[in-house]
Amino acid sequence: MAKPTEIKAAMERVESILAERPAKAMMTKSVTAESINGLQCTISDGEFTITADMPEVIGGENTAMTPGNIALSALAACLNIGYAMVFAKQGIAIDKLSVEVQADFDQRAAVAVPGVETGFLGVRYCIDLESAAERADILAALDDNDALSPVLQSFIKPVPVAREVYINQAQEAAK
């Protein structure tokens, strides 16, 4: 397990490299979801794979987290890791850190009931931590991270989304 001093050193090293070569900071990430059985799918980034499913009540097998829970998990993980990084960078020792993310939604949207608002209706996150550091320093570090958290900011501000569709692509390539 990396120690705060090792995390801080790694962050400073990367920050220095990216400050000198900003073009290295620009990247595109990609994940692919592929149907495997009914509503189940695997999501892969090439190196890691997770599975998503839906509850039995709407046709899934309830074998994995739903896509909505995976989205909330991404937010919880991004916040938790970001806080740990900021605390390490600022020299704030922590004994315990956990982040719980909660979301309100209307389940009727998943089965296309007309007139129901789709998506999360509200998202909250609760931070539970133990530290001997000053409360003001902890709160400032939390604010520093929240302002820079890529997943949190993607929940907060609109992000442009584009769609491309390829139908029968393998058949077209064979012609």
C-alpha positions in Angstrom: 0.0 0.0 0.0 1.4 3.3 -1.0 2.3 5.7 1.8 1.2 9.3 1.7 4.8 10.4 1.1 5.0 8.1 -1.9 1.7 9.3 -3.2 2.9 12.9 -2.8 6.2 12.2 -4.6 4.4 10.5 -7.5 1.9 13.3 -7.9 4.7 16.0 -7.8 6.7 14.0 -10.4 3.6 13.7 -12.8 2.7 17.4 -12.2 6.2 18.5 -13.1 6.2 16.4 -16.3 2.8 17.6 -17.4 3.7 21.2 -16.6 6.7 20.9 -19.0 4.8 19.0 -21.6 1.1 19.9 -21.5 0.3 18.0 -24.7 1.0 14.7 -22.7 -1.9 15.6 -20.5 -4.5 15.3 -23.3 -5.9 11.9 -23.8 -9.0 10.0 -24.8 -10.2 7.1 -22.7 -12.4 4.4 -24.1 -14.5 1.6 -22.6 -16.6 -0.9 -24.5 -19.8 -2.7 -23.3 -20.8 -5.9 -25.0 -24.0 -7.9 -24.5 -23.3 -11.4 -23.1 -26.6 -12.7 -21.9 -30.0 -11.0 -22.0 -29.5 -7.6 -20.2 -26.0 -8.5 -18.9 -23.0 -7.0 -20.5 -19.3 -6.8 -19.9 -17.6 -3.4 -19.8 -13.9 -3.5 -20.7 -11.2 -0.8 -21.0 -8.8 -3.4 -22.5 -7.0 -4.2 -19.2 -9.9 -4.5 -16.8 -13.4 -5.9 -17.1 -16.6 -5.5 -15.1 -20.1 -6.8 -15.6 -23.4 -4.9 -15.4 -26.9 -6.3 -15.2 -30.4 -5.3 -14.2 -32.7 -6.6 -11.5 -34.8 -9.7 -12.2 -38.0 -7.7 -11.9 -37.2 -5.9 -15.3 -35.7 -8.8 -17.1 -32.2 -9.0 -15.8 -30.6 -11.8 -13.7 -29.4 -9.5 -10.9 -25.9 -10.8 -11.1 -24.0 -7.5 -11.0 -24.4 -3.8 -10.4 -26.7 -1.8 -12.6 -25.2 0.8 -14.9 -26.6 3.5 -12.6 -24.8 1.9 -9.6 -21.6 1.7 -11.6 -21.9 5.4 -12.4 -22.4 6.2 -8.7 -19.4 3.8 -7.9 -17.3 5.8 -10.3 -18.1 9.0 -8.5 -17.5 7.5 -5.1 -14.1 6.0 -6.2 -13.0 9.3 -7.9 -13.9 11.3 -4.8 -12.3 8.8 -2.4 -9.0 8.5 -4.4 -8.9 12.3 -5.0 -9.3 13.1 -1.3 -6.5 10.6 -0.5 -4.3 12.2 -3.1 -5.0 15.8 -1.9 -4.5 14.8 1.8 -1.2 13.2 0.9 -0.1 16.2 -1.2 -1.0 18.6 1.6 0.5 16.5 4.4 -2.8 15.8 6.1 -2.7 12.5 7.9 -5.9 10.5 7.8 -6.8 7.4 9.7 -10.1 6.5 7.9 -11.7 7.7 4.7 -14.8 6.5 3.0 -17.3 8.2 0.6 -20.9 7.1 0.2 -22.8 8.3 -2.9 -26.6 8.4 -2.9 -28.9 9.1 -5.8 -32.6 9.7 -6.2 -34.3 8.4 -9.3 -37.7 7.3 -10.5 -37.7 3.6 -11.5 -40.5 4.1 -13.9 -38.1 5.8 -16.3 -36.2 2.4 -16.7 -39.4 0.9 -18.3 -40.3 4.0 -20.3 -43.4 5.1 -18.5 -44.5 8.3 -20.3 -43.9 11.6 -18.6 -41.4 10.3 -16.1 -38.1 12.2 -15.8 -35.2 10.0 -16.6 -31.7 10.1 -15.0 -30.7 10.9 -11.5 -33.0 13.4 -9.9 -30.5 14.3 -7.2 -27.0 13.1 -6.1 -25.5 13.4 -2.6 -22.2 12.3 -1.2 -21.2 11.7 2.4 -17.6 11.7 3.5 -16.7 9.9 6.6 -13.1 10.4 7.8 -11.0 10.4 10.9 -8.0 12.6 11.2 -6.2 14.6 13.9 -5.8 17.5 11.5 -7.5 20.8 11.9 -11.1 20.8 10.6 -10.5 23.9 8.5 -7.6 22.3 6.8 -9.6 19.1 6.1 -12.5 21.1 4.7 -10.2 23.2 2.5 -8.6 20.0 1.1 -12.0 18.5 0.4 -13.0 21.7 -1.5 -9.7 21.6 -3.4 -10.4 18.1 -4.6 -14.1 18.7 -5.4 -13.1 21.6 -7.7 -10.8 19.3 -9.7 -12.6 15.9 -9.5 -13.2 14.9 -13.1 -16.1 12.6 -12.4 -17.7 15.0 -9.9 -17.4 17.8 -12.4 -18.9 15.6 -15.1 -21.9 15.1 -12.9 -22.2 18.9 -12.1 -21.7 20.5 -15.5 -23.1 19.5 -18.9 -20.6 17.5 -21.0 -21.0 17.4 -24.8 -22.0 13.9 -26.0 -22.0 12.6 -29.5 -23.4 9.4 -31.0 -22.1 7.4 -33.9 -23.9 4.3 -35.2 -22.5 1.4 -37.3 -25.1 -1.0 -38.5 -24.0 -4.3 -40.1 -20.5 -3.0 -40.2 -18.9 -6.5 -40.6 -21.2 -7.2 -43.5 -20.3 -3.9 -45.2 -16.6 -4.5 -44.8 -16.9 -8.0 -46.3 -18.5 -6.6 -49.6 
